[in-house]
Amino acid sequence: MENKIIAFANMKGGVGKSSLCIALANYLTMAKIPVVVVDADLQQTIATLREDEKQEYQDTPEPWRILSLDTSYSNDKEKKNIIEGIKETLAKLKSVPATILIDCPGNASDDAIKYIYNAADVVVVPMDFTRITVNTTKTFAEMLQTMKAAKLMRANVYFQPNKYDERRKQLQRDEVKNMLKTFGYIGTRVNNRSDIERISTYTFPSKLRGFFRFPFEAMTEFIYGKKIIL
C-alpha cells in the first residue's frame, strides 16, 4: 500500500474538520485501505471520542489506529521539543504502508504545524460557503501558497465544501470558485445533516456511507488518482 499523508486543516473553526477526518477514515477502512489517524488538534476531539466509545464497543476491534500528537507549547524550550517530536513522528509515519490522516489544529501559522504541511501529500481544507468562512479560508490558502512558493510545502490543496445548508445566507459556488480557484481544487459538497454530529470512530452506517459517497469518490480521485468506490 502506497503511503499518503493527508492533513485536514483550516484556520476557521466549526467547519467539521474532525468529523470529515473520521468519516474518511471509516470510508477508506471499508474499502480495505489501511488507515492511521493522527489527532494533532489541541482539543483532541477524535482521540477523546475514541476513548469515550471504547466501553460501548469493548468487544469490537478498533477499525483504525489513532495516535495523539502534541503540538502545544508555552516557551522556546518546549517549542524545540515539540518540533522535534513532530518531525520524529512524521518521519516514522512516512514509512507506514497506509493512508495517514492528520487532524490539524487551527493555529495554522504556528511554526510547529508547518512541519505537518511540509510532510503532507494533500491538504484537505473543510469549509462552508458563508462569507466569513470563505474569506478566512482564502487567507489560509494564501499562507499555504506562500509556503509552496518557498518550497516549504509540496502538497496540493483540496477545498471540501461541508455543512452546506440552502437555508443559510451563503455565497454561490461559482463566486467561491472564482475566489479560490488559483489555490486549489473545490470538491463535491457535503450537505448539512444532524447525524454527522453523531459520527463514530467504530461504525459507519449505510446511510452515512451513501451520504458521503459522491464527495469521497471525488476526494479519493484527487488523492489517489482514481476513485475509491464502496
N, C-alpha and C positions, 0 to 999 in steps of 0.2 A: 504494500500500500504506500502510495506517494505521500510524503509529509507535506501538509499545508498548514500554515498559521493564519488564522482569521481573527482580526481584532474588531470587537464591537465597541464603537466609541462615538461620543458626541459631547460637546460642552453643555448642551441643553438637557436638563433633567426631565423626567416624566415622559420620555418618548418610547418607552417599552424596550429599552436596550437589553435588560436581563431576561425578560420574557421571551424575546426573539432568540436570544442565545440558547436558552433552554429548549425552545421549540425546534431550533435547527439541530441541536444535539440529539433530540428524540427522533427527528426525521432521518438524520444520517444513520443513526443506530438501527432503525428499522430497515434501512437499505443495506445493512451489513457492512457499513463503513465504520472502522474503529474511531472512537472519539475520546478526547480528553478535554475537559473544560477547566480553564484556569480562572478562578474568581479573583481578580485584581482590584475590584471595586472596593472603596472604603467601607461601604455598607455591608459587604459580603452577603448580598441578597441570595445568590444561588447556593453558596455553602450553607447558609443558615436554613434555607428551605430544605435542602437535602437532610440536614440533621433533624429538622422537625418531622420529616416524613419517615425516618428510619424506624420508628416504633410501629407506625401503621403498616409499613412494608417490610417488617423484620424477617419474613420468610422469603422475600424476593431479592434475587441478586441485583446489585446495582448495575443498571444498564450501561452506564458510562462513568468514568472516573472523574473526580473533582480534586483539583489542587488549589489551595489558597495561597495567594501571592501578596506579601506585604509591600505596599507602595508608599506608606506614610512615614514621615519623619519630622522632627522639630528643630534639628540643628545640623550643622555641616558634617559632624562626625556620623550621625545617624544616616544622613543623606548618602554618604560614601558607602556605608554598609548596605543600605537598601539597594543602591545601584549595583553593587557587586552581587547581591543576592538575585536581582532581576536578571543580570547578564548570565550568571551561572545557571539559573533555571531555564532561560531561553535556549542556551547552548545545549542543554540536555534534551529539551523538548524538540529541537530541530532534528534529532536523531531517532525520534519515535515514529514508527510507521503508522501514523494516524493523522486525522484532522484535529488540530488544536484550536479550540475556540476560546478566546480571551475576552472576558467581560471587563472592560477598562473603566477606570474612574473618570469622573467628569472634569478633573483639573488637567485639561488636555495639554496645556503649555508647560507642565512640570517636566524638568529635565529627566527625571527618572522614568516617566511614562514614555518619553520619546524613544527609549530603547525598545519598547514593545512595538511601536510603529516601525522602527528600523528593521525588526525581525519579521514583520508581517508580510504575507503574500497579498492579502486583500484587507482593506479596512472597510467594514460594513458600518454605515452611518444611518441609524434609525432616525426617523423624523416624521413630523406631521406637516400639514400644509398651512398651518396658521402663520401669519406674517412674522411674529416674534421668533418662532422656531426656524423658519426658513432663513431669516436674517442671521440668527446665531449659527445655524448650520453653515451658511456661506462663510462666516468669519472663521469657523473651524476648518472648512475646506481650504481657505486661503492659507491657513497655517500649514496644513498638510502639503499644499502645493509648494510653499516656500521650502519645506524640508526636502521635498522631492527634487526641487531645482538645485539644492545644495548637496544632493546625493546622500542625504541622511535617511532616506526612505525610498524603497523601490515599489511599495505596494500600490496597486490600483484601488480606486475608491468606488464603492458601490453604495449609492443612496437608497435606503429602503423605506418607502412611504409606509407609515404604520398608524394604527388607530384612526383610520380615515372615517370621517363621520360627515355625511352630507348636511346634517342639521347645524353644524358649526360654521361660523364665518371663517373662510379659508381661501387661499389663493387657488387659482386653476392650475391644472397640471402643466399646461403649455407655458404659463408665466413662470412657474417654478423651474421648469426645464430650461428656459432661457437664462435664468439666474445661475443655474448650477452646471450647465452642460459642459463648460470648459474645465470643470473639476473632476468629473466622473460620470458614471452611468446611473440613471434613475430606474429602479426596478419596478416590478408589479406591486401595486398597493395591497396592503393588508387592512381590511376593514375593521372597524371597531366592534368588539363584542365582549360581553361581560365574562364569559367563561375563560377567556385568555388570562384574566387575572387569577384564575384558579389553576394555572398550569402546573404540572407535576414534573419532578425530576425522575420519576419512576414509570409513569404511564403516558401514553399518547393516544387518546380515544379516536375512533374513526371519524367523528365529527370534526375534531381538530385537524386530523390528517387531511381531510377534504378541504378544510378551510385554508390551510397553508399550502395546498398542492401547487397552485399556479405561481404564487410568489417564490416558493422554494425551488420549483423547477427552473425558474428564471435565474435565481441566485446561484444555484449549483452549476448552471451552464456557464455563468460568468466565472465562477471559482475554478471549475474542473475542465472547462471546455466542452462539456457535454451535460445534458440534463440528467439529474438523478430522479428517477420516477418510481414511486411506490406502487 
